[in-house]
Amino acid sequence: MKRFVIIVLILALPVVSLAGQREAEMEILKDIHWLGHDTFKIVGEKTIFTDPFKLKKGDKADIILITHEHYDHCSPEDVEKLQGPDTVVVATPDCAGKLKGDVKTVKPGDKLTVGGVEIEAVPSYNTNKKFHPSANNWVGYIFTVKGTRIYIAGDTDRIPEMKDFKCDIALLPVSGTYVMTAEEAVEAALDIKPKVAIPMHYASIVGTEDDAKKFAKMLKGKIEVVVLEEK
């Protein structure tokens, strides 16, 4: 009688640790600093600032992202506080005439790479108010830092395009008046489905910390919300 020896090979497949994923998310959050309103400093392969406004001190930026030409987003004096000889400013065309240096203009749908950082300009506009009309072609940005896709919404309402945005971290306005209310921002977050949502656009011109707290409370158990302390 012939005997057959069956050899079973067990392949060691890589296992993705949920704890490791969480650790990576928290690591990038340490590099995101909220400076008030829509201004963030994000440190990765490059140092990126968004919509610098009322900066408390000077700094140096590799990349500055400006969402639209309103004074609290396109502030030439604050941009100058961050500019060095190699700083690249990415902005909408109506900002270009106000700014100096290396300015690259974008409209919704544009993609570019600056210093190895991938940047996509996405739509940002009002649907139930007239402060930020779609026809102006103002933008938000999705950009990649340390392999993490970060979305800064700019001044926007909840818009249909958000369902197609792919990001890991979403920086969303919550104050109402000129942008989404906290309740509307919750619906926007559920459309986008980021791993982490961070409220912004409050406690400056309009909105209060209560808007950020309401946003976090309504998303509890659905999407993680991190409310940053202003630096």
C-alpha positions in Angstrom: 0.0 0.0 0.0 1.3 3.4 -1.0 1.4 6.0 1.6 1.0 9.7 0.8 2.5 12.3 3.0 0.5 15.6 2.8 2.6 18.6 3.7 0.6 21.7 4.7 2.4 24.9 4.3 1.2 27.7 6.6 2.1 31.1 5.2 2.7 33.9 7.6 0.5 36.7 6.3 1.0 40.2 7.5 -1.5 41.2 10.1 -2.5 44.9 10.3 -2.7 45.9 13.9 -5.7 48.1 14.8 -3.6 49.5 17.6 -0.9 50.3 15.1 -3.3 52.1 12.9 -4.6 54.1 15.8 -1.0 55.0 16.9 -0.3 56.3 13.3 -3.4 58.5 13.4 -2.5 59.9 16.8 1.0 60.6 15.6 -0.1 62.8 12.7 -2.5 64.6 15.0 0.4 65.7 17.1 1.7 67.5 14.0 -1.5 69.4 13.4 -1.7 72.7 15.3 -4.7 75.0 15.3 -3.8 78.6 15.4 -7.4 79.9 15.4 -10.1 80.4 12.8 -9.1 78.4 9.7 -5.4 78.6 10.4 -3.5 75.4 10.9 0.2 74.6 11.0 0.8 71.0 9.8 4.3 69.6 10.1 5.4 66.7 8.0 7.8 66.3 5.1 7.1 70.0 4.6 5.7 72.7 7.0 2.3 73.7 5.7 0.1 76.6 6.8 -3.6 77.1 5.8 -5.3 80.5 5.6 -2.9 82.3 7.9 -4.8 85.0 9.8 -3.9 87.0 12.9 -0.7 85.1 13.6 0.6 85.6 17.0 4.2 85.2 15.9 6.3 84.7 12.8 7.3 81.4 11.5 8.5 79.8 8.3 6.3 77.9 5.9 7.3 75.7 3.0 3.7 75.7 1.6 0.8 78.1 2.3 -2.6 77.1 1.2 -5.2 79.8 0.8 -8.9 78.9 0.1 -10.3 82.2 -1.1 -9.8 86.0 -1.1 -11.8 87.1 2.0 -9.6 89.1 4.3 -9.8 86.5 7.1 -8.4 83.8 4.7 -6.2 85.8 2.3 -4.2 88.1 4.6 -1.1 89.4 2.9 0.5 90.6 6.1 0.2 87.2 7.7 1.4 85.4 4.6 4.6 87.6 4.7 5.3 86.6 8.2 5.7 83.0 7.0 7.4 83.5 3.7 11.0 82.5 3.0 12.9 82.5 -0.3 11.5 79.0 -1.2 7.9 79.3 0.2 5.2 78.3 -2.3 1.7 79.9 -1.9 -1.2 78.0 -3.5 -4.3 80.2 -3.8 -7.2 81.1 -6.0 -6.6 83.6 -8.9 -8.4 86.4 -7.1 -5.8 86.2 -4.3 -2.8 86.4 -6.6 -2.8 90.2 -7.0 -2.6 90.7 -3.3 0.4 88.4 -2.7 4.1 88.4 -3.4 6.5 85.6 -4.1 6.0 82.2 -5.7 2.2 82.0 -6.1 0.5 79.1 -7.9 -3.2 79.6 -8.7 -5.8 76.8 -8.7 -9.5 76.2 -9.3 -11.7 73.2 -8.2 -10.4 70.0 -9.8 -6.8 71.1 -10.1 -4.0 68.8 -8.8 -0.4 69.7 -8.3 2.7 68.5 -6.4 4.7 71.1 -4.4 7.9 69.9 -2.8 6.8 66.3 -3.0 3.4 67.1 -1.4 0.4 66.1 -3.4 -2.4 68.8 -3.3 -5.9 68.7 -4.8 -8.2 71.7 -5.0 -11.8 70.8 -4.3 -15.1 72.8 -4.5 -16.0 75.0 -1.5 -19.2 77.1 -1.6 -22.5 78.0 0.0 -25.8 76.4 -0.8 -28.2 78.3 1.4 -26.5 81.7 1.7 -24.7 84.1 -0.7 -21.3 84.7 0.9 -19.4 82.1 -1.0 -21.0 81.4 -4.4 -20.1 78.4 -6.5 -19.4 80.7 -9.4 -16.4 82.2 -7.6 -14.5 78.8 -7.9 -13.2 79.1 -4.4 -11.6 75.9 -3.0 -10.8 73.6 -0.2 -7.8 71.4 -0.3 -6.9 67.7 0.1 -3.2 67.2 0.7 -1.1 64.3 1.8 1.2 64.5 4.9 3.2 61.4 6.0 0.8 59.2 4.0 -2.3 60.8 5.6 -4.8 62.6 3.4 -5.9 65.8 5.1 -8.9 67.9 3.9 -9.4 71.5 4.8 -12.8 72.6 3.8 -12.5 76.4 3.5 -15.7 78.4 3.9 -18.4 76.0 2.7 -21.7 74.4 3.4 -22.4 70.7 3.1 -22.1 70.2 -0.7 -22.9 67.1 -2.8 -19.2 66.8 -3.9 -18.2 65.8 -0.3 -19.5 62.3 -0.8 -16.7 61.8 -3.3 -13.9 63.2 -1.1 -11.4 60.7 0.2 -9.5 61.7 3.3 -8.3 60.5 6.6 -8.6 63.7 8.6 -11.2 66.4 7.8 -11.0 70.0 9.1 -14.5 71.3 9.0 -16.1 74.7 9.8 -18.9 74.6 12.4 -19.9 78.1 13.3 -22.8 78.8 11.0 -23.5 82.3 9.6 -21.0 82.2 6.8 -20.5 78.4 6.7 -22.1 75.2 8.0 -23.7 75.0 11.4 -22.5 72.3 13.8 -25.5 70.2 12.8 -24.8 70.6 9.1 -21.1 69.9 9.6 -22.1 66.6 11.3 -24.0 65.6 8.1 -21.0 66.6 6.1 -18.7 64.5 8.2 -21.0 61.5 7.7 -20.8 62.1 4.0 -17.0 62.3 3.9 -16.4 59.5 6.4 -12.9 60.5 7.6 -11.2 58.6 10.4 -10.9 61.9 12.4 -12.8 65.2 12.1 -11.5 68.4 13.6 -13.8 71.5 14.0 -12.6 74.9 12.9 -14.0 78.4 12.0 -15.3 79.3 15.5 -14.3 81.4 18.5 -12.9 84.2 16.3 -15.2 86.1 14.0 -18.3 84.0 14.5 -19.1 80.9 16.5 -18.1 79.7 20.0 -16.5 76.7 21.6 -20.0 75.4 22.2 -20.3 74.8 18.4 -17.2 72.6 18.5 -18.5 70.7 21.5 -21.9 70.2 19.9 -20.2 68.9 16.8 -18.2 66.4 18.8 -21.2 65.3 20.9 -23.4 64.6 17.8 -20.7 62.5 16.2 -19.9 60.4 19.2 -19.8 56.7 18.4 -19.9 57.5 14.6 -16.7 59.4 13.8 -13.9 60.4 16.1 -13.7 64.1 16.7 -10.7 65.8 18.1 -11.2 69.4 19.4 -7.8 71.1 19.3 -6.7 73.8 21.7 -5.8 77.0 20.0 -2.0 77.5 20.0 
